[in-house]
């Protein structure tokens, strides 16, 4: 199992091992407890950027008369802090914590039963692709050259789009030399990505359905709003794609679009964009951006006295990072999300993730769910986990995931589509007193 946060989670036979950071932007190592230690050549602060670099192994213990001891190594991509992009550190920490929490549950319950009846326990190790498509492809090719049988990730949609593009498009097509390696995404949310390859899968919500439902709700709850102004992180694939969804659904609900402001992922000043927004004087402002620039825009709106009747945000900004960065300015912002601690399962997961130093949100919750999905597929497909069964095991993992019609989610049952996407339950949250509170849960 492997995770790409900008990252990658791989499941492969092999010995326990330790890895040090292999990229110049963030050079650190972490011990098995997740404590980071700077290398002498690092200029970065290890404290919050990379809490996801731990030695790990999938140990298969002796069982019955077989007397065998095999190991399956598990690698997970670490999300190092990117310059001016706080979300990197937080998402890496949260997703690692979620995976650790889920795997603790699995391991404490006896681990995974492999195809010959023996048992295994799972632990994690991370790699980083720095939200860079070329580096993501390089990491996946490196992992695919080992005994890994599946990868989980990545975080960034631009990386996922490129990764899925190097996979074999259609299973069994002998004329297609693409990589025959299954990948399941836990975060990358740009619409339609799994259609790129039959080896690609996702456990992310449909933002089309989420914003369609949100604007239908706005129409009933805010009948006096007539106009909307948008803002978008133009150079980030997810933000840009979702902005298109937001605009289309806003128009479909009868709102008049007065204009839009654009900025880049690493921008730190937003005075011009907000000045144009203020001049338009919209009833609703929708910001399709991740926490760092969302907070920058919200703070500038406060400075310039822009006070719309309603604020709408991007799914990925329904996170603790937004509240930590601009809780006061984000007060009242409404965001659709596929996670909140509103069921016994979700509440338990949130508590477990917190125990490992993370926060449960729509992204880390997806990683938590994936751990159990893969456990079930490994067992139902009778994956062997031996060096000489790698190709067969990869095919079993792909076939098992493709056959799923439904999985267990933290908010309820998650449907699976023919094009390998998830149909996840969702709800609306709003920021209140620097916390996310459930505002509305659409009917199933």
Secondary structure, DSSP 8 states (H G I E B T S, - for coil): -EEETTBEEEEEE---B-----STT--EEE-TT--EEE-TT--S-HHHH------B-EEE---GGG----EEEEEE-----BTTBTHHHHHHHHHHHHHHHHHHHHHHTT-EE-TTS-EEE------B-TT-HHHHHHHHHHHHTTTEEEEEE-SSHHHHHHHHHTB-SSTT-TT---B---EEESS---TTGGGG-TTEEE----HHHHHHHHHHHHHHH-TT--EEEEEEETTSHHHHHHHHHHHHHHHHTT-EEEEEEEE-TT----HHHHHHHHHHT-SEEEEE--HHHHHHHHHHHHHHT---SEEEE-GGGSSHHHHHHHTTTTTT-EEEES--S-SHHHHHHHHHHHHTT----HHHHHHHHHHHHHHHHHHHTT----GGGHHHHHHHHHHHHHH-SEEEETTEEEEE-TTS-EE---EEEEE-SSSEEEEE----
